[in-house]
């Protein structure tokens, strides 16, 4: 982060010590944009598409997934997930191993080589975040933790509600069939 303010909404945050919803939205937009650009740069370095990169991010963060869990996170069909995993496997980014409790399934994880490349790329941003956090007092750290946790929960709830609203409703399933009730 450069430390400069990029918009009036951001200035309202510091000049008047007012934390408005618009200021939060603008700051999150800036963070999301920077993260999207970072992820796109990393995807180019790894030779993967955006959706493949998203799958690698989820796998790197969580360790391993069954294909169905990865499908849910990436919002892909079963066939789309299979194709995605096969592409990542051919590129040497993921490996499959048998699921320990479900003989019908496998677990997908990032290969050690790709983990090393991801860690190498993420080490500098992690250092910068650690340095920024180290400069905070304990009450400030707790306040940041609380605020980020609330923002994450609100964002997840908003996404889930938007997904539910976007799902098509099948009136045929909820409508009474007259011939059965006549």
Secondary structure, 3 states (H helix, E strand, C coil): CCCCCCCHHHHHHHHCCCCCHHHHHHHHHHHHHHHHHHHHHHHHHHCCCHHHHHHHHHHHHHCEEEHHHHHHHHCCCHHHHHHHHHHHHHCCCEEEEECCCCCCCEEEEECHHHHHHHHHHHHHHHHHHHHHHHCCCHHHHHHHHHHHHHHHHHHHHHHHHHHHHHCCCCHHHHCCCHHHHC
